Amino acid sequence: MTSRIFNFAAGPAVLPEAVLEEAQRDLLALPGVGMSILEISHRSKAFDEIIQGCEADMRRLANIPSNYQVLFLQGGASLQFSMVPMNILPVGGKADYILTGSWSKKAVKEAQKVGTVQIAGSTESENFSRIPEASEIRIDPDSAYLHFTTNNTIFGTEWEKEPESAGLPLVADASSDIFSRPIDVSRYALIYAGAQKNLAPAGATVVIIRDDMLARSPKGLPTMLDYNTHAKERSLYNTPPVFTIYVMRLVMKWLLGEGGLEGIGRRNAEKAGLLYDAMDGSGGFFRPHARPGSRSKMNVTFRLPSEDLEKRFVAEATAQGLDGLKGHRSVGGIRASIYNAFPVVGVNVLVSFMREFQKKNG
Amino acid sequence: MTSRIFNFAAGPAVLPEAVLEEAQRDLLALPGVGMSILEISHRSKAFDEIIQGCEADMRRLANIPSNYQVLFLQGGASLQFSMVPMNILPVGGKADYILTGSWSKKAVKEAQKVGTVQIAGSTESENFSRIPEASEIRIDPDSAYLHFTTNNTIFGTEWEKEPESAGLPLVADASSDIFSRPIDVSRYALIYAGAQKNLAPAGATVVIIRDDMLARSPKGLPTMLDYNTHAKERSLYNTPPVFTIYVMRLVMKWLLGEGGLEGIGRRNAEKAGLLYDAMDGSGGFFRPHARPGSRSKMNVTFRLPSEDLEKRFVAEATAQGLDGLKGHRSVGGIRASIYNAFPVVGVNVLVSFMREFQKKNG
């Protein structure tokens, strides 16, 4: 694997090497099937085993209760921004959204096409450098649900614990930190996530939805946008993204083998800790964008003393095989995305590089 | 490749071996990139070259005029059944649809949620065993467009030439025979196709749309369902199905290398000819479902003298490595799907098997 570099991109993102190797080995012909995973019918017995195995492993991994459906869809979180309100926000009704960054804003924009959106909390005035405190969140008990974004890829902030929803169904866009640590699914009414950060390559969206939410969908929705279509047909109403689900299955197995969500959670905490400790010990040379208590373990965003130094940092890192470190333009600076499959060794290499860089330029 | 069998499935379907081999070889690390295609950012230079190369090759292959946009979407033809009317059928307006099978029916059902659908022609009373004659089609000049399905996977029928639309914008679901023969794109206002038959593995949808159609989209559509979103952002509004587009690019290159649409069209005619000739020469033992003049070159459907013999046919064929031949329940019998990448040798093996089977059971 000497030709591989360290990929700090925000997503699509790095996958476990063991997963890539198995996918590569079997790409021409799945064992015992005689066809490539890229060619098999979604109605075949072989794929049945893959999608059911993926769901079963996911249920085991996250302890998903039996009154929740697991749906494998397409279109990413961006399509869920519309599907959520179209299905569970009654026309003319209202929903509460917490604003913690660009993705929450996009979710709000789509929900406003269906009903009234109330901003239950926001840290926009502080450039989303933190998650709102419990005391800053105002919930309307008549709202249809409370929506939040679990982790904010651009700003590098993450909820340590889901917000209290005061009895409202809790809906989460968990695209960028799903299955990165233990989760109590029973606290949620609906969780959705694009696959391309912690689950699989780009091309699938996972929706975990509590049965009672399914009853909310109004009649006359486009068939493909109605959660009931996919729940009834077990994600096989039409051709699903077969290969992406196959890789997701391999990733679920890998996560179980890594000690499940407890195991991966410990490692993610260790990886993020290495980076934040290095910054906190840098005498202010490296300054995290996120405030303590809101720091993401998936996307570590930080600034250097000048934009000039930031440019040099990215260029020199890239030359050393540390790729994808340029921050998003909304925050500037550096962003190191270190999802589940990102190896500890890569974080150590980055920390060493940071120390060297500071020595030369500090 | 001895472990591979002949895959007659209706889709997802067989891919060119050269494409599979290249995808396999580069799966751990794209040459010069150092990451897997499953991991690279959709905003990376490497992916830019892939998606732009895919579009350029497709434009060259099908001679797509410059006043057409090529969009790479998700959700399959099933989502297009809704997106087409949501974008180009004015609310309360009417559209003409020609009914030639199950997929046209599904398209009609979704369009009825937006406006009035007029059935411009149908062969349902003959169990969709043929394409309507020109004289059977009634077009309303006030309709927003005329929609048809170019090839009917279940019934095994195919339009030899697109219908006359009497000046209406022509919209085609070409999922199952796109790029199987030369096409005059300029006769269409919009062509859409799920990727999983002739273009790539499952997980992407191609939409080829004439610029003037883009102006029809009403304000307030869900962002992801508005063609303008994807046209403006060149299919990068959100994370596209990176791997599927990568394989599609390899397939486009392969098609160009096979002599383009002229070359592949000749070979498809040859393959289908072998099967239909064998049936026509079987003294009625093998009876094609499709009537002459409507016979599909992609999905060859036929019956045997009894259901018992059909079951035996499928079982013995499967045992000999001829997989996926069971017909759809709407027609019964046998279906041999022989898309672009299905090899001539596989058709010859099937023809030999058919002769042997008839000898033993005829």
HADDOCK unambig.tbl for C-alpha pairs under 7 A between the chains (distance, minus, plus):
assign (segid A and resid 3 and name CA) (segid B and resid 29 and name CA) 6.79 0.50 0.50
assign (segid A and resid 3 and name CA) (segid B and resid 34 and name CA) 5.34 0.50 0.50
assign (segid A and resid 4 and name CA) (segid B and resid 29 and name CA) 6.18 0.50 0.50
assign (segid A and resid 4 and name CA) (segid B and resid 34 and name CA) 4.22 0.50 0.50
assign (segid A and resid 4 and name CA) (segid B and resid 35 and name CA) 5.56 0.50 0.50
assign (segid A and resid 5 and name CA) (segid B and resid 34 and name CA) 5.29 0.50 0.50
assign (segid A and resid 5 and name CA) (segid B and resid 35 and name CA) 6.51 0.50 0.50
assign (segid A and resid 9 and name CA) (segid B and resid 41 and name CA) 6.52 0.50 0.50
assign (segid A and resid 11 and name CA) (segid B and resid 41 and name CA) 5.96 0.50 0.50
assign (segid A and resid 12 and name CA) (segid B and resid 39 and name CA) 5.32 0.50 0.50
assign (segid A and resid 12 and name CA) (segid B and resid 40 and name CA) 5.86 0.50 0.50
assign (segid A and resid 12 and name CA) (segid B and resid 41 and name CA) 5.05 0.50 0.50
assign (segid A and resid 12 and name CA) (segid B and resid 42 and name CA) 6.99 0.50 0.50
assign (segid A and resid 13 and name CA) (segid B and resid 39 and name CA) 4.74 0.50 0.50
assign (segid A and resid 13 and name CA) (segid B and resid 40 and name CA) 6.47 0.50 0.50
assign (segid A and resid 13 and name CA) (segid B and resid 41 and name CA) 6.94 0.50 0.50
assign (segid A and resid 14 and name CA) (segid B and resid 39 and name CA) 5.09 0.50 0.50
assign (segid A and resid 15 and name CA) (segid B and resid 39 and name CA) 6.53 0.50 0.50
assign (segid A and resid 20 and name CA) (segid B and resid 28 and name CA) 6.15 0.50 0.50
assign (segid A and resid 21 and name CA) (segid B and resid 28 and name CA) 6.98 0.50 0.50
assign (segid A and resid 24 and name CA) (segid B and resid 24 and name CA) 5.40 0.50 0.50
assign (segid A and resid 24 and name CA) (segid B and resid 27 and name CA) 5.91 0.50 0.50
assign (segid A and resid 27 and name CA) (segid B and resid 24 and name CA) 5.92 0.50 0.50
assign (segid A and resid 28 and name CA) (segid B and resid 20 and name CA) 6.14 0.50 0.50
assign (segid A and resid 28 and name CA) (segid B and resid 21 and name CA) 6.98 0.50 0.50
assign (segid A and resid 29 and name CA) (segid B and resid 3 and name CA) 6.82 0.50 0.50
assign (segid A and resid 29 and name CA) (segid B and resid 4 and name CA) 6.19 0.50 0.50
assign (segid A and resid 34 and name CA) (segid B and resid 3 and name CA) 5.36 0.50 0.50
assign (segid A and resid 34 and name CA) (segid B and resid 4 and name CA) 4.25 0.50 0.50
assign (segid A and resid 34 and name CA) (segid B and resid 5 and name CA) 5.29 0.50 0.50
assign (segid A and resid 35 and name CA) (segid B and resid 4 and name CA) 5.58 0.50 0.50
assign (segid A and resid 35 and name CA) (segid B and resid 5 and name CA) 6.50 0.50 0.50
assign (segid A and resid 38 and name CA) (segid B and resid 201 and name CA) 5.09 0.50 0.50
assign (segid A and resid 39 and name CA) (segid B and resid 12 and name CA) 5.33 0.50 0.50
assign (segid A and resid 39 and name CA) (segid B and resid 13 and name CA) 4.75 0.50 0.50
assign (segid A and resid 39 and name CA) (segid B and resid 14 and name CA) 5.10 0.50 0.50
assign (segid A and resid 39 and name CA) (segid B and resid 15 and name CA) 6.53 0.50 0.50
assign (segid A and resid 39 and name CA) (segid B and resid 201 and name CA) 6.42 0.50 0.50
assign (segid A and resid 40 and name CA) (segid B and resid 12 and name CA) 5.86 0.50 0.50
assign (segid A and resid 40 and name CA) (segid B and resid 13 and name CA) 6.49 0.50 0.50
assign (segid A and resid 41 and name CA) (segid B and resid 9 and name CA) 6.51 0.50 0.50
assign (segid A and resid 41 and name CA) (segid B and resid 11 and name CA) 5.96 0.50 0.50
assign (segid A and resid 41 and name CA) (segid B and resid 12 and name CA) 5.06 0.50 0.50
assign (segid A and resid 41 and name CA) (segid B and resid 13 and name CA) 6.94 0.50 0.50
assign (segid A and resid 42 and name CA) (segid B and resid 12 and name CA) 6.98 0.50 0.50
assign (segid A and resid 74 and name CA) (segid B and resid 74 and name CA) 6.18 0.50 0.50
assign (segid A and resid 74 and name CA) (segid B and resid 75 and name CA) 5.81 0.50 0.50
assign (segid A and resid 75 and name CA) (segid B and resid 74 and name CA) 5.80 0.50 0.50
assign (segid A and resid 75 and name CA) (segid B and resid 75 and name CA) 6.77 0.50 0.50
assign (segid A and resid 78 and name CA) (segid B and resid 224 and name CA) 6.82 0.50 0.50
assign (segid A and resid 78 and name CA) (segid B and resid 238 and name CA) 6.93 0.50 0.50
assign (segid A and resid 79 and name CA) (segid B and resid 224 and name CA) 5.88 0.50 0.50
assign (segid A and resid 82 and name CA) (segid B and resid 222 and name CA) 6.13 0.50 0.50
assign (segid A and resid 110 and name CA) (segid B and resid 222 and name CA) 6.34 0.50 0.50
assign (segid A and resid 113 and name CA) (segid B and resid 220 and name CA) 6.52 0.50 0.50
assign (segid A and resid 201 and name CA) (segid B and resid 38 and name CA) 5.09 0.50 0.50
assign (segid A and resid 201 and name CA) (segid B and resid 39 and name CA) 6.43 0.50 0.50
assign (segid A and resid 202 and name CA) (segid B and resid 239 and name CA) 6.81 0.50 0.50
assign (segid A and resid 202 and name CA) (segid B and resid 240 and name CA) 6.80 0.50 0.50
assign (segid A and resid 202 and name CA) (segid B and resid 241 and name CA) 5.21 0.50 0.50
assign (segid A and resid 202 and name CA) (segid B and resid 242 and name CA) 6.11 0.50 0.50
assign (segid A and resid 203 and name CA) (segid B and resid 203 and name CA) 6.38 0.50 0.50
assign (segid A and resid 203 and name CA) (segid B and resid 240 and name CA) 6.70 0.50 0.50
assign (segid A and resid 203 and name CA) (segid B and resid 241 and name CA) 4.38 0.50 0.50
assign (segid A and resid 220 and name CA) (segid B and resid 113 and name CA) 6.51 0.50 0.50
assign (segid A and resid 222 and name CA) (segid B and resid 82 and name CA) 6.12 0.50 0.50
assign (segid A and resid 222 and name CA) (segid B and resid 110 and name CA) 6.33 0.50 0.50
assign (segid A and resid 224 and name CA) (segid B and resid 78 and name CA) 6.83 0.50 0.50
assign (segid A and resid 224 and name CA) (segid B and resid 79 and name CA) 5.88 0.50 0.50
assign (segid A and resid 238 and name CA) (segid B and resid 78 and name CA) 6.92 0.50 0.50
assign (segid A and resid 239 and name CA) (segid B and resid 202 and name CA) 6.80 0.50 0.50
assign (segid A and resid 240 and name CA) (segid B and resid 202 and name CA) 6.79 0.50 0.50
assign (segid A and resid 240 and name CA) (segid B and resid 203 and name CA) 6.71 0.50 0.50
assign (segid A and resid 241 and name CA) (segid B and resid 202 and name CA) 5.21 0.50 0.50
assign (segid A and resid 241 and name CA) (segid B and resid 203 and name CA) 4.39 0.50 0.50
assign (segid A and resid 242 and name CA) (segid B and resid 202 and name CA) 6.09 0.50 0.50
